[in-house]
Amino acid sequence: MRMGRHPKVRKQASGMVICKPGRDNYRSLKGYRSVSLLSCMGKVVEEVATELLSEQAKRRGRLSDRQFRSRKGHSALDAEAIMVD
């Protein structure tokens, strides 16, 4: 990660189209959903990178106290309490 190089195998994904459940008309594009399937190793690397970047931003004070999405210790109840207050 420090070198900024990522193997091509981790960048590749397989695309797939699946039917949305409960639709009665599959002649329209709205009846389908596209899904991107990544390799397991790519997901692990992505999770580790996300965790490292999040910790760096937190340590350097780059995130607002009102940032709740994808932050440990910041729940929807905390956001609701701020809104009510």
C-alpha positions in Angstrom: 0.0 0.0 0.0 2.8 2.4 0.7 4.2 1.9 -2.8 0.8 2.7 -4.3 0.7 -0.4 -6.4 -2.1 -2.9 -6.4 -2.1 -6.2 -8.3 -4.5 -6.3 -11.2 -6.2 -9.4 -9.7 -7.4 -7.2 -6.7 -8.9 -4.6 -9.0 -10.9 -7.0 -11.1 -14.5 -7.7 -10.4 -17.1 -10.0 -12.0 -20.4 -8.3 -12.9 -23.7 -10.1 -12.7 -27.3 -9.2 -13.3 -30.0 -10.7 -11.0 -33.7 -10.4 -10.8 -35.2 -8.2 -8.0 -37.5 -10.3 -5.8 -41.2 -9.7 -5.8 -41.3 -8.0 -9.3 -44.1 -9.1 -11.5 -42.7 -7.6 -14.7 -39.2 -8.6 -15.8 -39.5 -7.1 -19.3 -38.4 -3.7 -17.9 -34.9 -2.9 -16.7 -36.3 -1.9 -13.3 -36.9 -5.6 -12.6 -33.1 -6.3 -12.4 -30.2 -5.3 -10.3 -26.5 -5.4 -11.2 -24.1 -6.8 -8.7 -20.3 -6.5 -8.7 -18.5 -9.5 -7.2 -15.0 -8.9 -5.8 -12.4 -11.4 -4.8 -12.2 -12.2 -1.1 -8.6 -10.9 -1.0 -9.7 -7.6 -2.5 -12.3 -7.2 0.2 -9.8 -7.9 2.9 -7.3 -5.3 1.5 -10.2 -2.8 1.1 -11.2 -3.3 4.7 -7.7 -2.9 6.0 -7.1 0.2 4.0 -10.4 1.7 5.2 -9.5 1.1 8.8 -6.0 2.6 8.4 -7.3 5.7 6.6 -10.1 6.1 9.2 -7.6 5.9 12.1 -5.2 8.4 10.4 -8.1 10.9 9.9 -9.2 10.4 13.5 -5.7 10.9 14.9 -5.2 14.1 12.9 -8.6 15.5 13.7 -9.8 15.5 10.1 -13.3 14.2 10.9 -16.1 16.3 12.3 -17.7 15.2 15.6 -21.0 15.2 13.6 -19.7 12.5 11.2 -21.5 9.3 12.1 -21.5 7.0 9.1 -18.9 4.2 9.3 -17.4 5.4 12.5 -17.0 3.2 15.5 -18.6 4.6 18.7 -21.0 6.9 16.7 -24.4 5.3 16.4 -27.7 6.4 15.0 -28.9 7.1 18.5 -26.0 9.6 19.0 -27.1 11.4 15.8 -30.7 11.4 17.0 -29.7 12.9 20.4 -27.9 15.7 18.6 -30.9 16.4 16.4 -33.2 16.5 19.4 -30.9 18.6 21.4 
